[in-house]
Amino acid sequence: MLVFSIVIGIIFGFLAALMAFVITWHEYEKHKFTVKRLFKESFQAGIFTFAIFLLLSILIGFLLERFVINSSMTTSLMRT
């Protein structure tokens, strides 16, 4: 389950990072930054977004595996 969460985090993290890059680029373009600074700021926003999405997906996967999946299996085994 944790591996699945990491894969989901990478996929959706990449998509979120790409969108953050594009949005940041478009917004900072209005402030007349140089292309080098535009790329740097947009890239930083994309990396930060990717890291947050990946960490959250790992955390959610861990919590699901630890408390939801195992506890429901344990409860169902206790009933039989």
C-alpha positions in Angstrom: 0.0 0.0 0.0 2.8 2.4 0.8 4.5 1.7 -2.6 1.1 2.5 -4.3 1.0 5.8 -2.3 4.5 6.7 -3.4 3.6 6.0 -7.1 0.4 8.1 -6.8 2.4 10.9 -5.1 5.0 10.9 -7.9 2.4 11.0 -10.6 0.1 13.6 -9.1 3.1 15.5 -7.6 4.6 15.9 -11.1 1.3 17.1 -12.5 0.9 19.6 -9.6 4.5 20.8 -10.0 4.0 21.3 -13.7 0.9 23.4 -13.1 2.6 25.4 -10.3 5.5 26.1 -12.7 3.2 27.3 -15.4 1.0 29.4 -13.1 4.1 31.0 -11.4 5.7 31.7 -14.7 2.6 33.4 -16.0 2.1 35.5 -12.9 5.7 36.5 -12.5 5.9 37.4 -16.2 3.6 40.4 -15.4 6.3 41.8 -13.1 8.9 42.0 -15.9 11.4 39.6 -14.4 14.3 38.3 -16.5 13.9 34.9 -18.1 16.5 33.5 -15.8 14.7 34.7 -12.7 11.4 33.6 -14.1 12.7 30.1 -14.5 14.3 30.1 -11.1 11.2 31.2 -9.2 8.9 29.0 -11.2 11.2 26.0 -10.8 11.3 26.5 -7.0 7.5 26.7 -6.8 7.3 23.5 -8.8 9.8 21.6 -6.7 8.1 22.8 -3.5 4.7 21.7 -4.8 6.1 18.3 -5.8 7.7 17.7 -2.4 4.5 18.7 -0.6 2.3 16.3 -2.7 4.8 13.5 -2.4 5.1 13.9 1.4 1.3 14.1 1.8 0.7 11.0 -0.2 3.3 9.1 1.8 1.7 10.3 5.0 -1.8 9.4 3.9 -0.6 6.0 2.7 1.1 5.3 6.0 -1.9 6.4 8.0 -4.3 4.2 5.8 -2.0 1.2 6.1 -1.4 1.6 9.8 -4.9 2.6 11.1 -7.6 1.9 8.5 -6.6 -1.2 6.6 -4.9 -3.2 9.4 -7.5 -2.2 12.0 -10.4 -3.3 9.7 -8.7 -6.6 9.0 -8.1 -7.2 12.7 -11.7 -6.3 13.6 -13.0 -8.7 10.9 -10.7 -11.5 12.1 -11.8 -11.0 15.7 -15.5 -11.5 14.7 -14.9 -14.9 13.1 
